[in-house]
């Protein structure tokens, strides 16, 4: 026992459980600041959710954004659009607040071709307001249903308390990318929803690996007192730490590669993913597992206070 | 004693996988259907509205409209459009093609194409439904200019109409656009009329086809349009694939450095995983979209995780002083539950995504779900079998090959 205990002590390099209040405070601060930012500034909704037309133009050579703006003003009069921005290799992007009919966009393409040559090519996304509303509703339902489904699975495979701890971590991980997108004014579109759901999957995956280890250790290590319990969770966290760091590291590498080298169409996707990955790993270790400790502690205290069940 | 039979089997399996992948990957990958965001094309969501106030939009009308849209797209010469009806009143049209003239097709699809012949008072005297089946064709006038000839199914009717309006104008309208307004110079008895105008051979053919395909039974209103130019689609594909290569290379190096021999096996199985996923994509006849590729690249991350969980566990067991073989057995067994739990929760998420998502998100969900299943086969089952062959062959006895230092091993 003593050598085994010693070995467990060696694993722990820093007492995470004891410092859990600090992590709670840290997470709460971020969440509150994020919530305030989101409430004040709102989200920078893309055409998928707000209706309008988004236009991506491949110019294929150097150009001035002012020239593009001018051509847009001439071919599509009386419209409000965000000033053209350039990205990638000689590409331009703008967004109209209203849906622009096809013939006007064709006219615009023709005008651009006349100025820059035939390699000009356009990409259009137009969403009508009624459809946009429906998409928002569907997306919210999808996230909620996925969350509930996963928690039911965990409550069934583990214990109810694990399920609760998991859902709190989940809310944390869904909210952090939303808050960051609000703060950095990044555009929220349909792929963002896909990213959020991927994050849900990863975050839960992370949490499950840790909970699996806690459950396993519960069987082999004694955990009669609160101290035993805290020790057990600390050991479990450190036993899985290398795996947590390595896994998030490899996925992080691919997500960064997609963000830096990939096409513009999935840039927001990969950014949301990067935010969510970091937040997901952090929350699995420092939030979900800790919340389980807090909940379990409360349950143990309650059992001790309640009168012993009378027999017969 | 080293069991060379097992080593040989290992080498044969690896060589077979390598041969299979190097000879067929390009071929299979080339056959994958690319989504419109990767090769250019468009997707339009139409709301179907009745032409007349008392007309009801039901599934029959939706289907009839869909058939008509398909005919029209065929006029444009595009193969395999995807037309989905969505109750209560929607039609989703997807065309992934790098050759189609998108603007022209969009114009063609939305045209109601109600053909009417009107007298000088504006009264309709003949309708598109009076046209004989396939009655519109391209002909030439005396100056060899293309015209559209029409055959009216009831010659008597045309004769009566021309008799009544002799010497007067008879305008031919396509919807509310007047195509031509000729003066009736003689009574037409054979049932043949013609529309002349400023036509080219091509535009005359298109009008004839349009008239033959008939009137659209309902009004189509564009509600959501996603359209991608061919060159932009190609660019997106190339960039994303390059990003995938870089990401994969980084993972390969990482696995080799940290896990040594098991890392090498993980890499072999990761390559197999990628290959198999492409093959299955091809079998499923799935359309690969940009978010689909992203989901795919990420599933590589998930697949890596399965290996990392197992190898970490084996390393742990080695550190407690077990032999390689028993550490391998224990690590394998104990990591399986964890991996399964993780994969199942992700499958739940993809199921929900597919059920609630729209087109592109559904594509993402399908690709992710498929890769999770393939990952279980290759990175759980496959990795274990290969590593098991080497371990059971007694070939690797030093913890070094598993990335564990001798000094880390605790005494029991």
Interface residues (C-beta under 8 A of the other chain):
Chain A: X3 X7 X56 X58 X60 X88 X91 X102 X103 X106 X119 X121 X122 X123 X124 X125 X126 X127 X128 X130 X131 X135 X138 X139 X141 X142 X145 X146 X149 X150 X153 X154 X157 X190 X191 X193 X194 X197 X198 X200 X201 X202 X204 X205 X208 X209 X212 X213 X216 X239 X240 X242 X243 X246 X247 X249 X250 X251 X253 X254 X255 X257 X258 X260 X261 X262 X263 X264 X265 X266 X269 X270 X273
Chain B: X37 X42 X45 X103 X106 X107 X222 X223 X224 X225 X226 X227 X228 X229 X230 X231 X232 X235 X236 X237 X239 X240 X242 X243 X244 X246 X247 X248 X250 X251 X254 X255 X258 X290 X291 X293 X294 X295 X297 X298 X300 X301 X302 X304 X305 X308 X309 X312 X316 X320 X334 X337 X338 X341 X342 X344 X345 X346 X348 X349 X350 X351 X352 X353 X355 X356 X357 X358 X360 X361 X364 X368 X410 X412
